[in-house]
Amino acid sequence: MGVWKPHDGPQTEFLRRGEFEILFGGAAGPGKTDCLVIAATRYVSNQNYKALILRRTFPQLEEIMDRCRKYYPLIDPGAYFMATEKRWHFSSGATVKLGHCQHENDRFNYQGQDYHFIGFDEATQFTALIYLYLFSRCRSTDPEIRPMIRATSNPGGEGHQFIKERFGIGNIEPRTTMYEESVDPITGEALRLSRTFIPATLEDNPTLLLNDPDYLARLAALPTIEYLRLREGRWDAFEGQAFRELNRQIHSIPAFDIPPEWTKYRSFDWGYAKPFHVGWYAVDFDGRVYLYRAWYGCKRDERGKILPDQGIKMTATDIARGIKERERGERVQVGPAGHDIWSRRPQKDGTLGISVFDEMCAEGVVWLKADNDRLLGRQQFHKRLEVDEDGKPGLYIFQTPENEDSFWRTLPMLREYERNPEEIEEKCEDHVYESIRYFCMSRPMRPKVRIKPDLNSFQAERR
């Protein structure tokens, strides 16, 4: 076309790959938006072609408008933009619409509309509900046009965890083609969709480095977390992350047989429609805590994949029986649980029904009321994650499938509440954290008193 030429590497790969769904980017500066705007014009010579490029809010859409205004008239001199429709019209009759979807219900604004191409710019700003719903709008009745979903994004945002899991970031080698297999419930036909993640960094866009060499210096001036996210494309670091010190290399250890002399406890965060969490802890003679077992009551689909923040609606009686089964042969001390299990619901006859606590007590599982001070509880959790002078933290997590599905899937993704950083964002899947916070408050770490050594002693020289 002579309008815009992709650089060799990730830009070219993004435009050439044939998977139905592709995520491009990670770091800042690899030319993600330019690639998306150009990718939307693949079939503009076909009169039936319709494309949609989305941002989460209208103000964010202005950058897309500027890029389209820069390139589209050069691709097709007859192309023009209808501001009332927010739509580009090409000489062939093809169109590219620019839209936004600020609220989840706004997704219904696209109901009844068909698009051959749907592009999400900064995909992690969208919720899973919006993102997946718009897949139903991507279809083609023209055999010459292949429908596709294209997304670009940096780490961070409301949909960070969803996008990270969807593309297997951190678990699957980038550029690997993944397939989502399913079965048509009506015809029984086997279905599958392909997708892949193509990472890119600033070095993959030499044009930006050539025209703005100071951009690297501006990135280096950012706070550490933001720098890792934007410069290196790190998906385990994002702005507003609640527990930045959490580190697998430090806090995750292989499972081992707990010495019989160590004391064991458990904690509980109740959930019915939402997940519940039972954690079992061992405490060594130095006061270090080991989360050696977990039971996370979360829902899974027919393929065994976790459905985020959905409970399994298990009764308190069944949970208590499950706890007793898992503790068979062990001696576990009474531990803390959230205050909601003591609540009694009014009955139709005006009396109060039994509580979750009552049901579990009837099965021999007893709890203590947790100290529910959220601020102090968070501080205690931070202290447990800290590394002491010996290089050891106060909390270890056993490497088990249960802890992988619960602790490591949810804890690193917890975000601070934007209006009050002391609080955890309510929309986060925080049930595991709540359960552990209860336990941390039941065994608080106290400040160590440091005795100043004799200045003339060999101990002072060693220190």
N, C-alpha and C positions, 0 to 999 in steps of 0.2 A: 504493500500500500504506500510505502514511503512516508507514512505519517508517524509511526512509532514502532521501533524495532526492539524486541525483547533481547536482553543480554543472554549469552550462553549460560546455562545452569538452571537454577530453579525457575526463573521467569519463563524460559522456553519450555521447560518440562511442564509447568502448570498449564500452558496453553495447548500443549500437544497431547497430554495424557487423556485417555478415553474413558476413565471411570465415570460412573453416573454422578458421584459426589466427591469433590476435592476440597480440602482445606489447605490454604497457602499462607505461609508467613511464620509468625512466632516473634521475631525481633522487629524493631522499628527500622524503617528505611529501605527495605528491599524492593520497593515499588509495587506494593500489594494493590493499592487502589487503581493505579494505571493498568495493571494486568486485568483487574476485574472489569473495568470500563471497556477495555479492548475486547476481552473475552465475550462480552455481551453482544458484540457485533458480528459474531461468526457467520450467522445466516441472514444478514440484513439484505442480501440480494434476493431472498425469497419473500414474495408478497404476503405469505401466510405467517411469517415469523413474528413472534411476540416475546419480548424479554422484560424482566423486572429486576431492578437493582434496589436493595433496601438498606436503610440505616434505621437505628432504633428511634431516633427523634428527628423532627424536621430541621432544627438548626444544624444537626450533624450532617444532614443531606446536602448542605450547601457546597461542601467540598466535592461531592460527586457531581453536582451540577457544573462546577467550574471545570472539572476534568472533561466532562462530556462536551462542554462548550468549546474546549480547546481542541479536541480530536475529531468529533463527529462531522463538522462541516468540511474537514479535510478528507475524511473517508468518503463522504458523499456531499458534493457541493449543493445538492438539492435538499439536504436534510434541514429540518427546522424544528424548533422547540415550541410546544404549546404550553404556556405557563399555567393556564387554568387546569389543564389535565396533568401537568408535570410529565409530559410525554414527548419523546423525540419521534418524529415521523421521517422516514426515509423515502427516497424516490420510488422504490419498488412497492411501497405500501407497508413494509415492515415497521415495527414500533419498538421502542425501548422506554418503558415507564420507570420513573424514579419515585419511590414510595418510602413510607416510614410506618412503624408499628410500635408506638410508644407504650400503649397499654395492651394487656393480653387480649382483651375483647376486640381490639382493633384488627385482629387477624381476620375477623369476619367481614371486614371491608373488602377482602379479596375473594370472598365466597362467590362461586359461580363464574369466576374468571379463570382462563387457561393461559399458561405461559410455558413456552418451550425452554426458557432459560430463567432461572431464579438465582440471583447473586446476593449474598449477605456480606456487607462490608462491616468489619468488626463483629464477627459472629458471636463472640462471648458476651456481647451486650444484650443479646436476645435470650429469652427464657426457652427452655426445652419445648414448652407448649406451643409457643409461636413458631419456633424453628420447624418442628415436625409437622405442624398443621399445614404449613405452606407447601409441604411435599405433595399434598393432595391437589395443589394448583398446578403442579408441574407435569404436563402431559402433552402428547403430540398425536395428531391424526394425519400428519403429513409424513409419508415414508422417507422423504428426503431430509427431514429435520429430526435429529436425535435429542430428546430432552436431557437436561443436565442441571445439577445443582453445583454452584461454585461459591466458596466462602473464603474470606480472608480475615485474619485476626491477630492481635497481640494477646498474650496471656492476661488474665484479670477480667473482672466484670461479673455480672450476675450469673451468666451461663458458663463460667470458667470450668467448673467441675464436669458439667454435662458434655462440653466439647472435648475436654481432655479424655474422658472415658470413651466417648463415641469414636474417637480416632486412635484410641489405644496409645496416647502419647505417654512415653515413659515405660510402656510395657511391650509395645510392638515396634520393630525397626521402621523408621520413617521410610516413606516411598513404597511400603509393602501394600499390595492390594488386598483389602479385607472384603469379605462377603457377609452380608446380613441375609440369612436364609429364613424363609417362612413358608407357610402353606396356606393357600386360598381356602377359607372355611367353607365356601360354597362348592367349588369345583374340585378341591383336593389337589390342585396343581401346585407343584413345588416352585417357589419364587425366590429370587435373590437379587440384591442390589450391591453394587461394588462401590467402594470408597477408599480414599487414601489421603495421607498427610504429607505435604511437601514443605519441609522447613526451609527458611531462608534468613539471611542476616544482612547487615548493612553492606558487607563486602560483596554481596551478590548484585549490588546496584552501583557500579563504578561511576555512573553519571552523577549521582548525588554527591559522592565523595569528591569528584572533580569540581563540581560547581559550588559546593558548600563544604570546604575542608574543615571548617570550625564546628560542624555538626557533632563530630566525635567529642570535642571538648565540652559541648553543651550536655551531651549524654553523661559524660563523666562527672558532671556537677550535680547529677540527680542523687537522691537518697539511695542507699545500697540496694534495697529491695526493688525499687523502680529501675535502677540501673541494670540489675540482673535480668529483669523482665524484658526491658526494651532493647538492651544492647546484646544480650546473649540469647534471648528468647526462652528464658527459663520458666517452665510451667509449674514448678514447685515453689515459685516466689512471685507474689503479687501484692499490689498496694492494698493496705487494709487487712493484711493477713494477721490473724489474732495471735498465733504462736509461732513466731519466726524462728525461735531457737530449736524447734522440733526438727530432729535430724535422724534419719534411719541409721546412719553409720554410728551414731552415739547411743540412741535409745532402743534400737532393735537388736536382740540377741537370740541365738538359737535356743530352743527349748531344752531344758534339762530336768532331771528328777529333783524335786524339791526336798531338801534335807528334812527329816521328820522333826527336827528341833525347831524349825522356823514356824512362826505363827501364821495361820491362814485366815483371811477375812473375805467377805463379799460385799458388794454394793448393788443397788437396784434403782433404775429409772423406769417407771411404769409407762406403758403405752398400749393402746388397743388398736385404734385406727392408725396411729403412728407407731413406729418401732419401739420396742422395749430393749433394755440392755441390762444384763447381769454380768458383773465383773468379779473374778476371783483373784485375790492378791496374796502373795507371800511376802513376809517382811523378814529380812536377815538381821543378824546381830548388830549391824551398823545402822539399822533403820532404813535401809534402801528397800524400795517397793518393787515387786515384780508382778506385772499383770500376766499371769500364767494361763488363764483360761477366760473365755468370753462366750456369751450366748446372746446373739443379736437377733431379735424377732422382727426381721424385715421381709417383705414380700419379694418373691422372685417370679419371673415369667416362665413360660413352659420350657425355655432353654436353660433355665437356671441362672439367668442374669438378674442381678439385683435391681429392683425398682426403687429409686431413691425416695426416702422418707415415706414409705408406705408400710404400715404394720400388717401383721398376720391375723389380727383379731382373735388372739388366744385368750382364754379366760384366766383369771388369777389362779384358779384351782389347778389348771393344767400347767401353768408356769411353775407353780410351787412343786408339783410332782416332777417336772423336768429338772428343777434344781436339785431335788432329793436324789434323783437318778444320777445326775452328774457328780454329786458329792459322795456317792456310795463308797465306803471304805476310808473316807477322809474325816478329819476333825476340823470343821470350819467354824470360826467365831461369828457371833451375830454382828452384822454390819449395818450401815446406814442406807436409808431409802428416802426418796422424795416425799414431801408432806402430802401429796395428792392421794397416796394410797390409804390415808386415814379418813378421807372424806366419805360421808354417808349421803346417799341420794334419797330425797323424799319419795315415799311411795304414794299410790293413789288413795290409800286409806288414811293418809296424814302421818303415818309413822316413818321412821328413818330406816332404810335398808342397811344391810351389812356392808362393810367397806372391803376394799381389796385386801387390806391388812387382816381383817377377820377371816376372809376366805383362805389366805395363805397360812395363817396361824393354825387353822383347822387341819392343815396338812403337815404341820410341824415345822414350817418355815417362818421364823420370826425376824423382825427388823427393828432398828432404832431410828428415831426421827433424825434426819440429817440436819446439820447446820446449813441453812439455805442462804447465807450471806454471799451474794454473787460476787461482790468486789473482792472480799477476803478470800473466797474460794478460788477465784481466778489467780490471785497473787500466790496462793499456796501451790497451784498447778505450775505456775511459772517457776517457783522455787524448786519444785521437783524436777523440772527439766534442766535446771542449771547444772553446770559441771563444777565440781569442787576442785580443790588444789591437787587432788590425785587424778584428775581427769575423768571422774566418774559422776554420772547424774544420780538424782534421787529416785528416778523412775525408769524401769526397764520394761520393754514390751516383748513378750515371747513371740518368736516367728512361727505363727500358726495360721491356718487358713481363716479361722474365725477372727483373729485380730487383723488380718489383712483386709477382710471384707468390712469390718466395722471401724476399728481404730484408724488404720492407715488410709482408708478411703474417705473418712469424714473429718478427722482432726486437722490435717494440714489445710483443709479447705474452709475452715471457720473464718469468718470475717468480723471485723469490728463494726459496731453500729456507727454509721456515718455521723449522726448527730451527737452521739455520746460514745467515744472510743473506749470507755470503761466497760461497756456492755457488748455482748455478742449479738450479731445480727439475728433477728428472730426467724428469718426465712431459712437460715442454715439448718442442716441436719445435725443437731447438737446433742442427741440423746446419749451417745457414748461419753461425750465430754461431761454432761451433767452427772452421769453415774460416777465417773472418776473424780469429779469435783467433790461429790459427797464424801467419797473415801478420803480424799486429801484433807478435808476439813475435820474428819474424825481422827486423823493422825497428823496434826500440823507440824511442820518443820519449824523449830525454834532457832533464833539467831545464835550462832556460836560465839562464845566469849573467847577472844584471843588474848592470851597473856603475853605481854611484851617481854621478850627474853633479855637476859643480862647482856648489856652491850659489850662487855669484856669477855663473853663466853665464846666457845667454839660454835655453839648453836647459832649465835648471831652471825658469825662468818658464813655458816652453811646457808642460812636463810638469805 
